[in-house]
Amino acid sequence: MKPKVKQISASRKQSPMASGWRSSTWVRFAFYALIGIVSYFLLLNPVLPKQYDLKPGSVSPETIVAPVTKIDQKATEQVRQEAAQSVPLQYRKDEQITSRQMDRLERIYDQIRGKATESVSEKEKIEQLRALIPAMSDDFYKTMVRIPEKEIPELRSVSRDVLQQVLSEGVRPAQLVQKREQAGRLLEESYSRGKARDAAGELVRALIVPNVVVDKTLTDALRETARESVKPVIIQKGDVIVAAGEVVTEEKIRELKELGLLRHNLNYRFYSGLSLFLLIWLALLYVCVQRFHPELHADNSKVLMMAAVFVLNLLAMKVVSLGQDLEWSTVGYCAPFAFGTMLIALLLDTRLAIWFGVLFSLAAGIFFNDERLLLFDYRYGLVALVSGTAGALALAGVRNRPSILRAGLFASFAATAAIVALHLLVPAEGDLRVFLQSVGFGLLSGVISAVLTIGFLSLFETIFDILSPLRLLELSNPNHPLLRKLLVEAPGTYHHSVMVANLAESAAEAIGADGLLARVGSYYHDIGKLKRPQFYIENQMQMENPHDKISPHLSKTIILSHPRDGVEMLEAYRIPKPIRDIAAQHHGTTLLKYFYLKAKEISGDSQVLEEDFRYPGPKAQFKEAAIVGIADSIEAAVRSLSRPTPGRIESIVRKVIQDRLEDGQFNECDLTLKELEMIGRSMCETLQGIFHARIEYPEEVSGKGKDVKNGVVG
């Protein structure tokens, strides 16, 4: 089922006067920007975490819990540093040092042995040895130069073994004294000669140096492993940071700052995040409208109406969220989630309304997220989505305003079902009182939505001069003051309009145009005849035709004025513009042929201009106006037939359409030849149903005389 209002917008062409702001791209962007700006300020407070004005040493006025799960970077780094420092230094034995010291020992003994064979003074030997091994005691030098040559190999071997043993075990800097003492003991055990042993011991001790060094690469690797093995220090969502009445320490201030809960610590991340979220939101909305609703996208008045509905629904949810506290924690369920979707479904399109329901559900999840533990509270988002979608779908094919209340009740029951489902799925969420409270709020939500929809529907219809299906149905009520006036003062025109309505509605529906608009437009298309009803033949019952007594030019003036008179009367009664357009356009610029020919007959061909006997127009600008014009001419022509057979009816229908086509009356609307063929076929079927063949009953059986023969009965 195609949405009615969408077809009205799609079928009417914009006049030059309607151009400008209605089609301006910049104006369209401005309206979308309006949605974004208003949404930003309405959603900003719910999105921002609650901030506190606390300083070290102050007392917390309330218990502050973490709104999100977050890694405490500073505490984590501190723990990791401690873990790394707990790993001791790693050492490795440097064999090059061992080899170097052993080589040095060998060179020293080679020198000592060589000095023993030299024929120089002892003093010179001592000086030469001091140059080779500085910083030794005087006794060492004296003893070494006095050792007999034959004892040197043994002393050398013992010294080498001791030095090799000690260095092979590894010598750390902290062990240097201990290892040197160990070397002295080993030498005492291996060599018995006193002074030579002491000198060798001093030499070996001097050559014992640390050969176990710090392995920086291994140490760093082990410490990095220890750092990585430490789990991050996490501030869990819901953890108590500061209890009520607790003195705030520097550490607590640091944690609050880490979480962005300090008032003087402005966190631009939330502002930029909300801005990006709304940009995505608006981009999706823009693309959806542009791609799936191009007619709406091209008309900025409809975009403005869409923006107004959007903002109104957000404001309604915002107002309800202000009453949310610990005692009324579930008051958000009574927000009018379906209000916006129901208005969009009535004024614009049902599919667009469902998409709006998705956006409203996201907003509801933010507005009523009182715990602030997540950005969205899925419970309110789900209930808003179910309620809004149900309300929009329930309005398909509505016929009166009470149907809006029924749709609201349907949305209430849908919301209640979602609330019950959530309670069953998460039974720990609240007690029985909270559950019953939630159900009550859910039932109230749809009712509030329906009341707001009924209240704002008329306002939007008036401000934006649009026709919703409900408004059309109200205008089609025979008790409407203008239709009652037409029935009383111009009954022939009234019945003619009803016939035209039947023809126009079926033809419009046959080509996919708005049948309801065509029907209601037909009811009012000749309303201008109320100004002088006696001048129109359908109202001339048992009276002379006044046109017989006046000139064709005066008759022309009277007849041609009825579209303009009709528009003035419709404006006085505040009838919407599409109906006024049909009244103004249904004759287009057609020729008033009867009075034109009569004037030519009286005045002569050269003195009568055809343009003077044409309707002022404009020509039909949209399909429904053209269809009403065709139906108007066909109904009048067929009514004049004495015996309206199917063949004659079809001939007249095709002739009327062909004449208007050749006269260029359809040049300014988007009717195709195929659609004109479908219109003609539909009107033929409708007329044949009205002027169906009648059965002639025998006079002697019926007893009705002449009336029966003439087909009056039946």
Buried (B, 14 or more C-beta within 10 A) or exposed (E): EEBBBBBBBBBBEBEEEBEEEBBEEEBBBBBBEBBBEBBBEBBBEBBBBEBBEBEEEEEBEEEBBBBBEBEBEBBBBEBBEEBBEEBEEBBBBBEEBBEBBBEBBEEBBEBBBEBBEEEEEEEEBBEBBBEBBEEBEEEBBBBBBBBEEEEBEBBBEBBBBBBBEBBEEBBBEEBBEEBBEBBBEBBBEBBEEEBBBBBBBBBBBBBBBBBBBEBEEEBEEBBEEBBEEBEEBBBEBEBEBBEEEBEBEEEBBBBBBBBBBBEEEEBEEBBEEBEEBBEEBBEEBBEBBEEEBEBBBBBBBBBBBBBBBBBBBBEBBBEBBEEBEEEEBBBBBBBBBBBBBBBBBBBBBBBBBBBBBBBBBBBBBBBBBBEBBEBBBEBBBBBBBBBBBBBBBBBEEBEEBEBBBBBBBBBBBBBBBBBBEBBEEEEEBBEEEEBEBBBBBBBBBBBBBBBBBBEBBBEBBEEBEBBBBBBBBBBBEEEBEBBEBBBEBBBBBBBBBBBBBBBBBBBBBBBBBBBBBBBBBBBBBBBBBBBBBBBBBBBBEEEEEBBEEEBBBBBBEBBBBBBBBBBBBBEEBEBBBBBBBBBBBBBBBBBBEBBBBBBBEEEEEEEBEEEEBBBEBBBBBBBBBBBBBBBBBBBBBBBEEEEBEBEBBBEBBBEBBEBBBEBEBBEBBEBEEEBBEBBBBBBBBBBBEEBEEEEEBEEEEBEEEEEBBEEEEE
